[in-house]
Amino acid sequence: MTGSRGLQSEPTPEGEQTLVPGVAPISQRERLEAEMRAPLQPRRLQQPMTIGLFDENGRRQLHLF
């Protein structure tokens, strides 16, 4: 699309956005490729490992020794 001053623009969910001359908009494919390269994130908050060797509360019980 062409804006009021002859600049290129594209529709977005936030409204019409003017494009910078010489810079191509990011395609859906490029967005998906960038997301695929990103490290995986857990779906839920992970519980701390508080048993055995990693039990920091157990290490604080110095009165047992």
SEMIMI-866189 format. One record per atom (N, C-alpha, C): residue in three letters; x, y negated, z. Coordinates in steps of 0.2 Angstrom, whole numbers, padded with zeros to 4 digits, always signed. Atoms other than C-alpha are relative to their C-alpha. Layout:
BEGIN
alaXYZ;...
This chain:
BEGIN
met+0004+0006+0000;met+0000+0000+0000;met+0004-0006+0000;thr-0003+0006+0000;thr+0005-0018-0002;thr-0003-0005+0004;gly+0003+0005-0005;gly+0003-0031+0011;gly-0001-0007-0003;ser+0002+0006+0003;ser-0001-0049+0009;ser+0006-0004-0003;arg-0006+0004+0002;arg+0017-0055+0006;arg+0004+0005-0005;gly-0003-0005+0004;gly+0021-0040-0006;gly+0004+0005+0003;leu-0004-0006-0004;leu+0029-0029+0008;leu-0004+0006+0000;gln+0003-0006+0000;gln+0025-0011+0008;gln-0003+0001+0007;ser+0003-0002-0007;ser+0014-0005+0023;ser-0003+0007-0001;glu+0003-0007-0001;glu+0006+0011+0029;glu-0005+0000+0006;pro+0005+0000-0006;pro-0009+0015+0040;pro+0002+0005+0005;thr-0001-0004-0006;thr-0006+0022+0057;thr-0005+0000+0005;pro+0006+0000-0005;pro-0017+0027+0072;pro+0000-0007+0003;glu+0000+0006-0003;glu-0012+0010+0079;glu-0002-0006-0004;gly+0002+0005+0004;gly-0016+0000+0064;gly+0005+0000-0006;glu-0004+0001+0006;glu-0008-0006+0048;glu+0007-0002+0002;gln-0007+0002-0001;gln+0011-0006+0049;gln+0004-0002-0006;thr-0004+0003+0006;thr+0023-0016+0038;thr+0006+0004+0000;leu-0006-0004+0000;leu+0038-0006+0032;leu+0006-0005-0002;val-0006+0004+0001;val+0055-0013+0032;val+0003+0002-0007;pro-0003-0002+0007;pro+0062-0015+0014;pro+0006+0004+0000;gly-0006-0004+0001;gly+0074-0002+0009;gly+0000+0006+0005;val+0000-0005-0005;val+0069+0010+0023;val-0006+0004-0001;ala+0006-0005+0002;ala+0058+0025+0019;ala-0003+0002+0007;pro+0003-0002-0006;pro+0045+0030+0032;pro+0001+0007+0001;ile-0001-0007-0002;ile+0047+0046+0041;ile-0006+0005-0002;ser+0005-0005+0003;ser+0038+0061+0033;ser-0002+0004+0006;gln+0002-0005-0005;gln+0028+0074+0043;gln+0005+0005+0000;arg-0005-0006+0000;arg+0041+0087+0038;arg+0006-0002+0004;glu-0006+0003-0004;glu+0055+0076+0045;glu-0001+0000+0007;arg+0002-0001-0007;arg+0046+0075+0061;arg+0000+0007+0003;leu+0000-0007-0002;leu+0043+0093+0062;leu+0007+0003+0001;glu-0007-0002+0000;glu+0061+0097+0058;glu+0004-0002+0006;ala-0003+0002-0006;ala+0067+0086+0072;ala-0003+0003+0006;glu+0003-0004-0006;glu+0055+0094+0084;glu+0002+0007+0001;met-0003-0007+0000;met+0061+0111+0079;met+0007+0000+0003;arg-0007+0000-0003;arg+0079+0106+0083;arg+0001-0002+0007;ala+0000+0002-0007;ala+0075+0099+0100;ala+0000+0006+0004;pro+0000-0006-0005;pro+0079+0111+0115;pro-0007+0001+0002;leu+0007-0002-0003;leu+0064+0120+0122;leu-0001-0002+0007;gln+0002+0003-0007;gln+0055+0113+0137;gln-0005+0005+0003;pro+0005-0005-0003;pro+0046+0124+0150;pro-0007-0003-0001;arg+0007+0002+0000;arg+0027+0124+0149;arg-0002-0003+0006;arg+0002+0002-0006;arg+0025+0122+0167;arg+0006-0002+0004;leu-0006+0002-0004;leu+0036+0115+0181;leu+0002+0006+0004;gln-0003-0007-0003;gln+0048+0129+0187;gln+0001-0001+0008;gln+0000+0000-0007;gln+0048+0134+0205;gln+0008+0001+0002;pro-0007+0000-0002;pro+0065+0132+0214;pro+0002+0007+0002;met-0002-0007-0002;met+0075+0148+0217;met+0003-0001+0007;thr-0001+0000-0007;thr+0075+0149+0236;thr+0000+0007+0003;ile-0001-0007-0003;ile+0079+0167+0239;ile+0008+0002-0001;gly-0006-0003+0001;gly+0095+0177+0242;gly+0006-0005+0000;leu-0006+0004+0000;leu+0111+0168+0237;leu-0001-0008-0001;phe+0002+0007+0002;phe+0102+0152+0231;phe-0004-0003+0006;asp+0005+0002-0006;asp+0092+0150+0248;asp+0004-0005+0004;glu-0003+0005-0004;glu+0098+0133+0254;glu-0002-0001+0007;asn+0003+0000-0007;asn+0086+0133+0269;asn+0003+0006+0004;gly-0004-0006-0004;gly+0094+0150+0274;gly+0007-0002+0002;arg-0007+0002-0001;arg+0111+0143+0273;arg+0001-0005+0006;arg+0000+0005-0006;arg+0106+0129+0286;arg-0001+0003+0007;gln+0002-0004-0006;gln+0102+0142+0299;gln+0007+0002+0004;leu-0006-0002-0003;leu+0119+0141+0308;leu+0000+0003+0007;his+0001-0003-0007;his+0112+0146+0325;his+0001+0007+0000;leu+0000-0008+0000;leu+0112+0164+0319;leu+0007+0002+0001;phe-0007-0003+0000;phe+0131+0165+0319;phe+0004-0002+0006;
